[in-house]
């Protein structure tokens, strides 16, 4: 994994050194939580990856669901985005992933039609994830789905079902009543930080991915080498926020990375988007995270390269063209005939970098190369810690989400619940 940055203005080595010094106390705190596996602190999300019980659960899940062809993942936000992000990059077609996140009768109907050809429940796995046990979207989708599948497969469908959440919630108690497999997640870990817990790793194990390599990547994100890079990058983001930059663009330069952008958008927006800081002072600065792909090079690319102010860009791409095509020398693309498709893609990426530098537009770049399972774990581990560090520099609580409850309360009022 290759990391680089292009900075402008007052961001220099001295600025970064000063910012890193401000993080010193919190870095020591976070490292101690990781070293001692302190499951009473929110930063434990970075350490749970080493819990032996987690590894035992993954072994059990692999044996129990060996041979499934379809995984239906029911959850929203942190309950499904991490799994989707990794699977979108690594999918080799062994197990097909279906997700139900938002409440949509059309989406449920489309899924049921797609599963109509399945003759045996043993070819299905259903994974329902709700940390609180009260997420409306998840409960509604799971309730309807399981009822419909029970009509086809009788009680056998429950042998193929897992509930993941905080222990002892009504949701988990209902799982035990239905005799599904219930898996506890660590209560201290919030949904958006849960990809390296049972929430992300159990479905990834069912999908047949190399969870050991992903785990190794997350663990290495805690090493001195990568922690130092993370601290510097957190200072970098905080600097641009303070300078009035308000738009953070995750530029997934390969379509398989778009879901990784969605995972990061939720992580960052929900952690940093607060009305007040820990001193109860109003928060009037921050990033609005968005996602772009190369499709947008002829639209928002024009906007950014015109000098539109306040945008910080996060380019993410691959350098792993294991599959490639030669461009025919006798075709409408004959002037590119000396090259392969991968070379052209790399040249476009380089051209965009050069254009950003000419226009003095700040950015950072991540290029994934070999061992994608490991690199994705490393990337996500670093980004989770980085987000905690940015929140600390902004004097924010990275782990709560008080304003999200507003729409949930209003929804319950409308339904008379």
Backbone torsions as a table, in degrees:
resi	resn	phi	psi	omega
1	UNK	NA	123.1	-176.8
2	UNK	-105.4	126.9	-178.1
3	UNK	-117.3	137.4	176.3
4	UNK	-151.1	163.8	-179.1
5	UNK	-139.2	149.7	170.1
6	UNK	-127.2	111.8	-175.1
7	UNK	-110.0	157.0	179.2
8	UNK	-134.2	171.3	173.4
9	UNK	66.7	-133.3	-172.1
10	UNK	-88.6	4.8	-179.7
11	UNK	-82.6	107.8	-179.9
12	UNK	-137.8	-176.5	-177.1
13	UNK	-59.2	-37.7	-179.4
14	UNK	-66.4	-43.0	179.2
15	UNK	-60.8	-44.3	-179.4
16	UNK	-65.5	-42.1	-179.9
17	UNK	-61.2	-41.4	178.8
18	UNK	-64.6	-43.2	179.7
19	UNK	-65.2	-41.7	179.3
20	UNK	-62.0	-36.6	178.2
21	UNK	-62.6	-37.0	178.0
22	UNK	-64.9	-25.6	-179.5
23	UNK	-85.4	-6.1	-169.3
24	UNK	-52.0	-49.3	-177.0
25	UNK	-63.6	-44.3	-177.6
26	UNK	-71.7	-33.7	176.5
27	UNK	-62.2	-43.8	179.0
28	UNK	-62.8	-41.7	178.4
29	UNK	-60.5	-48.7	-177.3
30	UNK	-63.8	-43.4	179.0
31	UNK	-62.6	-37.2	179.1
32	UNK	-67.8	-39.8	176.9
33	UNK	-58.8	-43.0	-179.4
34	UNK	-67.9	-45.6	-177.3
35	UNK	-64.6	-36.6	-176.8
36	UNK	-96.0	-1.7	-177.5
37	UNK	52.3	48.6	-176.5
38	UNK	-78.0	100.4	-175.8
39	UNK	-84.2	15.8	174.0
40	UNK	-101.0	-5.1	-179.1
41	UNK	-112.6	143.9	-174.7
42	UNK	-62.4	-28.1	179.4
43	UNK	-68.0	-5.0	178.6
44	UNK	-58.6	-18.5	177.1
45	UNK	-56.5	-24.2	179.5
46	UNK	-83.7	-13.1	-173.5
47	UNK	-112.6	-20.5	-174.9
48	UNK	-60.4	-21.8	-179.2
49	UNK	-56.3	-22.7	-178.5
50	UNK	-96.4	2.6	-178.1
51	UNK	-68.6	122.7	-178.0
52	UNK	-58.9	-34.2	-179.6
53	UNK	-63.2	-35.0	176.7
54	UNK	-60.9	-45.1	-178.0
55	UNK	-66.9	-36.1	176.1
56	UNK	-64.6	-40.8	179.4
57	UNK	-63.2	-42.3	179.9
58	UNK	-63.3	-40.2	177.4
59	UNK	-62.7	-42.2	-179.7
60	UNK	-64.6	-42.1	-178.4
61	UNK	-65.4	-42.2	180.0
62	UNK	-59.5	-41.9	179.9
63	UNK	-69.6	-43.6	-175.1
64	UNK	-66.5	-36.1	-173.1
65	UNK	-111.0	21.2	176.6
66	UNK	-64.4	129.7	178.2
67	UNK	98.4	-4.7	177.8
68	UNK	-70.6	150.9	-179.2
69	UNK	-112.4	-15.1	-178.4
70	UNK	-139.3	132.8	171.9
71	UNK	-116.0	124.8	174.7
72	UNK	-103.0	116.1	-178.2
73	UNK	-104.1	117.7	-178.8
74	UNK	-111.2	113.5	-179.4
75	UNK	175.2	171.3	-178.9
76	UNK	-138.9	147.4	177.3
77	UNK	67.8	-125.3	-178.4
78	UNK	-62.4	-16.9	-178.9
79	UNK	-77.4	-18.1	-177.8
80	UNK	-134.3	-23.2	-171.9
81	UNK	-65.9	-37.0	179.5
82	UNK	-64.0	-45.0	177.6
83	UNK	-61.4	-46.5	179.9
84	UNK	-61.8	-39.5	-178.5
85	UNK	-60.7	-48.0	-178.1
86	UNK	-70.9	-43.0	-178.2
87	UNK	-64.9	-36.0	-179.9
88	UNK	-60.3	-33.1	179.9
89	UNK	-82.6	-39.6	-168.7
90	UNK	-100.7	-5.3	-172.9
91	UNK	-54.7	122.2	176.4
92	UNK	-115.0	11.7	174.2
93	UNK	83.1	9.1	-179.0
94	UNK	-69.5	-44.9	178.2
95	UNK	-131.8	131.8	-179.3
96	UNK	-86.3	131.5	-179.8
97	UNK	-97.4	129.9	173.3
98	UNK	-122.0	138.3	-179.8
99	UNK	-124.3	142.4	169.9
100	UNK	-122.0	111.1	-180.0
101	UNK	-118.7	-65.9	178.8
102	UNK	-78.0	159.3	178.4
103	UNK	-80.1	113.1	-176.9
104	UNK	-151.8	107.2	176.5
105	UNK	-55.6	-36.0	-179.9
106	UNK	-62.5	-43.3	-177.8
107	UNK	-67.7	-38.3	177.3
108	UNK	-63.5	-45.1	-179.9
109	UNK	-61.8	-43.3	179.9
110	UNK	-62.2	-39.8	179.2
111	UNK	-66.5	-45.7	-179.4
112	UNK	-61.5	-37.9	176.3
113	UNK	-64.3	-40.0	-178.8
114	UNK	-66.0	-30.3	-177.0
115	UNK	-90.9	2.0	-174.0
116	UNK	-60.8	-29.9	-177.4
117	UNK	-79.1	-10.4	-179.1
118	UNK	-73.0	124.1	-175.2
119	UNK	-96.6	-21.8	-175.6
120	UNK	-131.2	138.6	178.3
121	UNK	-61.5	-24.3	-177.6
122	UNK	-65.9	-15.2	177.6
123	UNK	-88.1	-3.4	-177.9
124	UNK	-114.6	148.2	166.1
125	UNK	-131.5	135.3	177.6
126	UNK	-118.4	122.5	-178.9
127	UNK	-119.3	113.7	-178.2
128	UNK	-109.6	124.8	-174.1
129	UNK	-125.5	122.5	173.7
130	UNK	-147.9	110.3	-179.1
131	UNK	-59.7	-50.6	-176.8
132	UNK	-78.8	-22.7	-175.4
133	UNK	81.8	2.7	-176.6
134	UNK	-128.2	16.3	-177.6
135	UNK	-70.6	115.7	-173.4
136	UNK	-56.5	-47.5	-176.9
137	UNK	-59.2	-43.3	-176.7
138	UNK	-70.7	-44.4	-177.9
139	UNK	-65.5	-41.6	179.7
140	UNK	-64.5	-49.5	-179.3
141	UNK	-61.7	-45.0	-178.3
142	UNK	-66.7	-41.3	-179.5
143	UNK	-59.6	-47.2	-179.6
144	UNK	-68.5	-46.1	-177.6
145	UNK	-60.2	-50.1	-176.5
146	UNK	-65.6	-34.8	176.7
147	UNK	-63.8	-44.1	179.8
148	UNK	-65.7	-40.3	179.3
149	UNK	-71.0	-32.0	177.3
150	UNK	-65.1	-34.5	177.8
151	UNK	-61.1	-32.0	-178.5
152	UNK	-89.3	-41.3	-170.1
153	UNK	-113.9	4.9	-178.5
154	UNK	58.3	-149.9	-175.8
155	UNK	-71.6	-10.4	-179.4
156	UNK	-61.9	-25.5	-178.7
157	UNK	-65.0	-28.4	-177.5
158	UNK	-74.7	-22.5	174.0
159	UNK	-71.2	-15.5	-178.9
160	UNK	-105.2	14.8	-172.9
161	UNK	-117.7	141.0	175.4
162	UNK	-123.6	135.1	169.1
163	UNK	-108.3	130.0	177.8
164	UNK	-122.9	129.7	179.2
165	UNK	-179.6	-174.5	174.2
166	UNK	-64.7	143.0	-179.1
167	UNK	-65.5	149.5	171.1
168	UNK	70.3	13.8	172.7
169	UNK	-79.1	159.7	176.0
170	UNK	-54.5	-34.9	178.1
171	UNK	-60.2	-48.2	-178.8
172	UNK	-70.9	-33.9	176.5
173	UNK	-65.8	-36.7	176.5
174	UNK	-66.0	-36.1	176.7
175	UNK	-60.9	-41.2	178.7
176	UNK	-67.1	-36.4	178.0
177	UNK	-64.5	-38.4	179.5
178	UNK	-78.5	-8.3	-179.6
179	UNK	65.2	36.0	171.8
180	UNK	-86.3	169.0	174.3
181	UNK	-76.2	123.8	178.1
182	UNK	-108.6	133.4	-178.2
183	UNK	-126.9	121.8	178.9
184	UNK	-80.0	140.3	170.2
185	UNK	-105.0	157.6	179.5
186	UNK	-64.3	126.2	-174.9
187	UNK	-61.3	-32.2	-175.3
188	UNK	-72.4	-18.4	-174.4
189	UNK	-89.9	124.5	177.0
190	UNK	-76.0	157.7	-175.2
191	UNK	-55.0	-42.7	-175.6
192	UNK	-72.6	-12.7	176.6
193	UNK	-106.2	16.4	-167.9
194	UNK	-99.8	5.6	-176.6
195	UNK	-61.4	-29.4	-179.1
196	UNK	-95.8	25.0	174.6
197	UNK	-121.4	-168.9	177.7
198	UNK	-55.6	-31.0	-176.9
199	UNK	-58.0	-44.7	179.6
200	UNK	-92.0	-38.1	-169.7
201	UNK	-79.4	-30.5	177.7
202	UNK	-63.7	-53.5	176.8
203	UNK	-62.4	-33.8	178.2
204	UNK	-65.7	-34.7	176.2
205	UNK	-66.5	-41.7	178.1
206	UNK	-62.8	-36.3	-180.0
207	UNK	-73.2	-7.0	175.6
208	UNK	87.9	17.1	-178.4
209	UNK	-83.6	160.9	-178.3
210	UNK	-80.9	83.4	-177.1
211	UNK	-66.0	-27.6	178.1
212	UNK	-62.2	-41.0	179.3
213	UNK	-68.8	-39.4	177.5
214	UNK	-62.4	-44.6	178.8
215	UNK	-60.6	-42.7	178.8
216	UNK	-59.7	-40.1	178.5
217	UNK	-63.9	-44.9	178.9
218	UNK	-62.9	-41.2	179.5
219	UNK	-63.2	-41.5	-179.8
220	UNK	-67.8	-23.4	176.0
221	UNK	-62.3	-21.6	178.3
222	UNK	-87.6	-5.0	-178.5
223	UNK	-71.0	160.5	-177.6
224	UNK	-57.4	-41.0	-177.5
225	UNK	-60.3	-52.2	-174.9
226	UNK	-80.7	-27.0	175.5
227	UNK	-64.2	-38.5	179.4
228	UNK	-65.1	-42.2	176.7
229	UNK	-62.0	-41.6	180.0
230	UNK	-61.5	-43.9	179.4
231	UNK	-60.9	-44.3	179.5
232	UNK	-63.3	-40.3	179.3
233	UNK	-67.8	-34.8	176.3
234	UNK	-63.4	-42.7	176.8
235	UNK	-61.7	-40.1	179.9
236	UNK	-59.8	-50.0	-179.6
237	UNK	-62.7	-42.7	-179.7
238	UNK	-62.8	-37.3	179.1
239	UNK	-60.9	-47.8	-178.2
240	UNK	-67.9	-34.8	174.9
241	UNK	-60.2	-45.4	179.6
242	UNK	-65.1	-26.5	179.9
243	UNK	-85.8	7.0	174.9
244	UNK	93.6	4.9	174.4
245	UNK	-69.6	130.5	-174.1
246	UNK	-128.1	1.3	-177.4
247	UNK	-125.2	118.4	178.1
248	UNK	-109.1	115.4	-176.4
249	UNK	-107.4	110.4	174.1
250	UNK	-81.7	107.0	-174.8
251	UNK	-98.2	94.7	178.8
252	UNK	-77.4	99.4	-172.0
253	UNK	-80.0	6.0	172.2
254	UNK	-142.4	134.0	-169.9
255	UNK	-59.8	-28.2	179.4
256	UNK	-64.6	-14.2	-177.4
257	UNK	-96.8	1.0	-177.0
258	UNK	-62.6	-39.4	179.0
259	UNK	-67.9	-29.6	174.7
260	UNK	-64.1	-37.9	175.2
261	UNK	-63.1	-39.3	178.6
262	UNK	-65.2	-39.4	176.5
263	UNK	-62.1	-47.2	-177.6
264	UNK	-67.6	-36.6	178.8
265	UNK	-58.9	-44.8	179.9
266	UNK	-67.1	-44.0	179.0
267	UNK	-54.1	-51.0	-173.7
268	UNK	-74.7	-46.2	-175.4
269	UNK	-64.0	-42.8	-177.2
270	UNK	-74.3	-25.3	-180.0
271	UNK	-82.9	-36.8	-173.1
272	UNK	-100.0	-23.1	-175.8
273	UNK	-78.1	81.8	-178.1
274	UNK	-122.4	146.6	178.8
275	UNK	-74.6	-35.4	-178.5
276	UNK	-135.7	151.5	177.5
277	UNK	-87.1	-173.0	-175.6
278	UNK	-68.8	-15.8	175.8
279	UNK	-95.3	10.4	-179.9
280	UNK	69.4	17.0	176.7
281	UNK	-86.8	144.1	179.8
282	UNK	-62.1	141.6	177.1
283	UNK	-98.3	119.5	-177.1
284	UNK	-120.9	13.5	176.8
285	UNK	-134.9	152.7	178.1
286	UNK	165.2	178.8	178.8
287	UNK	-106.4	138.5	165.0
288	UNK	-95.5	108.0	-177.1
289	UNK	-81.5	131.2	176.3
290	UNK	-128.2	171.4	-179.0
291	UNK	-126.3	133.1	173.8
292	UNK	-125.5	160.4	173.7
293	UNK	-131.7	172.2	179.1
294	UNK	-58.0	-20.0	176.0
295	UNK	-57.4	-33.1	-176.1
296	UNK	-83.4	2.4	-179.9
297	UNK	-61.2	-25.1	-179.6
298	UNK	-98.7	10.6	177.8
299	UNK	-129.8	-84.3	179.6
300	UNK	-68.0	-22.2	174.3
301	UNK	-58.7	-41.2	175.5
302	UNK	-61.8	-40.9	-179.7
303	UNK	-63.1	-49.3	-177.6
304	UNK	-65.5	-45.9	-176.1
305	UNK	-74.3	-8.0	173.9
306	UNK	-80.4	-5.5	179.2
307	UNK	98.9	16.0	178.1
308	UNK	-54.8	125.1	-169.0
309	UNK	-84.1	156.0	171.2
310	UNK	85.9	17.0	-178.1
311	UNK	-108.8	128.3	171.0
312	UNK	-112.7	128.6	-172.8
313	UNK	-110.5	138.4	-179.5
314	UNK	-117.7	95.9	-179.1
315	UNK	-83.4	131.2	178.6
316	UNK	-133.8	128.9	-177.5
317	UNK	-152.5	-173.7	-179.2
318	UNK	-116.7	158.9	166.8
319	UNK	-136.6	55.5	-173.2
320	UNK	-137.2	48.0	-175.1
321	UNK	-72.4	72.6	176.8
322	UNK	-69.7	-24.3	173.8
323	UNK	-113.8	128.9	-179.2
324	UNK	-151.1	165.6	179.9
325	UNK	-135.0	139.9	171.3
326	UNK	-77.1	141.9	178.4
327	UNK	-85.7	123.6	-177.0
328	UNK	-57.8	134.5	-179.6
329	UNK	-73.9	-22.7	176.6
330	UNK	-113.6	81.9	-179.9
331	UNK	-160.0	179.8	177.8
332	UNK	-65.4	-14.9	178.6
333	UNK	-104.7	27.4	-171.6
334	UNK	-60.7	-28.4	179.8
335	UNK	-69.7	-14.8	175.3
336	UNK	-100.4	8.9	-170.3
337	UNK	-64.0	-13.8	177.6
338	UNK	-81.9	-4.0	-170.8
339	UNK	-121.9	168.7	172.1
340	UNK	-103.3	164.2	-177.3
341	UNK	-58.6	-41.8	-179.9
342	UNK	-61.0	-37.6	178.0
343	UNK	-62.6	-41.6	179.5
344	UNK	-64.7	-43.0	178.4
345	UNK	-59.9	-42.9	178.7
346	UNK	-64.6	-39.2	179.3
347	UNK	-65.6	-38.9	177.8
348	UNK	-63.3	-42.5	177.9
349	UNK	-60.0	-47.5	178.4
350	UNK	-62.6	-36.9	178.4
351	UNK	-64.8	-38.6	178.4
352	UNK	-67.1	-41.8	177.2
353	UNK	-57.9	-46.5	-178.2
354	UNK	-63.7	-38.8	179.3
355	UNK	-66.0	-40.3	177.6
356	UNK	-62.6	-40.5	179.7
357	UNK	-66.8	-41.5	177.8
358	UNK	-60.0	-37.0	-178.1
359	UNK	-88.6	2.2	179.9
360	UNK	56.9	49.7	178.0
361	UNK	-106.9	121.6	-176.0
362	UNK	-71.6	147.2	178.2
363	UNK	-160.0	168.4	166.0
364	UNK	-130.7	158.8	-174.5
365	UNK	-134.9	134.7	172.4
366	UNK	-123.2	125.7	177.7
367	UNK	-118.7	114.8	176.8
368	UNK	-80.2	134.3	178.5
369	UNK	-118.5	-114.7	-177.5
370	UNK	-77.3	163.8	173.5
371	UNK	55.0	65.3	-175.2
372	UNK	-64.0	-35.0	179.3
373	UNK	-57.2	-50.9	179.5
374	UNK	-62.9	-46.1	-175.6
375	UNK	-63.7	-37.1	178.1
376	UNK	-66.1	-40.9	176.0
377	UNK	-62.1	-42.9	178.3
378	UNK	-62.7	-47.2	-179.4
379	UNK	-58.8	-48.3	-175.7
380	UNK	-70.1	-37.6	175.8
381	UNK	-62.0	-43.7	179.0
382	UNK	-65.8	-40.8	-178.1
383	UNK	-68.7	-34.2	176.8
384	UNK	-65.4	-46.9	179.3
385	UNK	-64.9	-42.3	179.1
386	UNK	-57.4	-42.9	179.8
387	UNK	-63.3	-40.0	175.5
388	UNK	-60.6	-41.9	-178.6
389	UNK	-67.2	-41.5	177.9
390	UNK	-61.3	-44.1	178.8
391	UNK	-59.9	-41.7	179.4
392	UNK	-62.2	-42.5	179.2
393	UNK	-64.3	-28.9	179.6
394	UNK	-91.7	2.0	-177.7
395	UNK	60.1	42.9	-179.5
396	UNK	-113.9	155.1	171.3
397	UNK	-85.5	110.7	-175.9
398	UNK	-74.0	-9.2	-166.6
399	UNK	-113.2	-5.1	177.4
400	UNK	-103.5	171.5	178.5
401	UNK	-152.8	62.1	-172.5
402	UNK	-61.0	-32.9	-174.5
403	UNK	-79.0	-21.2	176.9
404	UNK	-63.8	-30.0	-179.1
405	UNK	-65.1	-21.2	-177.0
406	UNK	-59.7	-50.1	-178.3
407	UNK	-67.6	-32.1	178.8
408	UNK	-65.8	-42.4	178.4
409	UNK	-64.9	-41.8	179.3
410	UNK	-65.0	-37.1	178.4
411	UNK	-62.3	-45.4	179.9
412	UNK	-63.3	-36.0	177.5
413	UNK	-62.9	-45.5	-179.0
414	UNK	-61.6	-38.9	-178.8
415	UNK	-85.5	-3.1	179.8
416	UNK	69.3	34.1	-177.9
417	UNK	-98.4	NA	NA
